[in-house]
């Protein structure tokens, strides 16, 4: 087996595990989100993630391998950060930041796998990976739009109200 093919399969197993971890984390993020728009985005991404897992299973088949994950330590860490934010009730802006870290990790991973699938001349695998990569980029863009239009603005307004309340108490 070529070194590139081996590397591809190792990273495929890592990403497969990452997506499986996300299946467990996204419902928690949706539940913790305050904005309906953000809750919907997390729920929609959960549905997409189920499709991503199915596509990765198809890629494994294309390469003649059984779908098997390898613990993705990066995703474990990113999810742990998100869980800390939820526990501390840091708000939607922080949740979006955590979600975008996950998206950027996925975009990097899918981008590498896509490039390698093309080099390995596995066109069907490349098509499946490209489809998921496109969806990950759209999700990232949607999160940015939610942040700019609602979540960051609301979190900033809440902070301003807290400061006004604190300063009015001090001036009494």
ABEGO torsion letter per residue (X at the ends): XBAAAAAAAAAAAAAAAAAAAAAAAAAAAAAABABAAAAAAAAAAAAAAAAAAAAAAAAAAAAGBBBBBBBBAAAAAAAAAAAAAAAAGAEAAAAAAAAAAAAAAAAAAAAAAAAAAAAAGBAAAAAAAAAAAAAAAAAAAAAAAAAAAAAAAAAAAAAAAAAAAAAAAAAX
